Amino acid sequence: MLTLIVLLLPGMARAGDFPVADLVIIEKAARKLHLIRDGEPFRTFRIALGIRPIGDKVKEGDFKTPEGRYILDRRNPNS
């Protein structure tokens, strides 16, 4: 097990090795998250959302995903 971890370490990228996004766009219907830098997407991820993510979030427990503009003011360097 330890050998496997040691062999994988050189190839593992850390969060600090990736460019920082200027904007994050989520396409709820397509279940995709796009990271944008200088107006161009540089990374896209498939994402999981609530059971019924489409539509406005009204209350806790309605299984909707909140929409809007948010400021991302922190980044986990170990993620």
Secondary structure, 3 states (H helix, E strand, C coil): CHHHHHHHHHHCCCHHHCCCCCEEEEECCCCEEEEEECCEEEEEEECCCCCCCCCCCCCCCCCCCCCCCCCCCCCCCCC
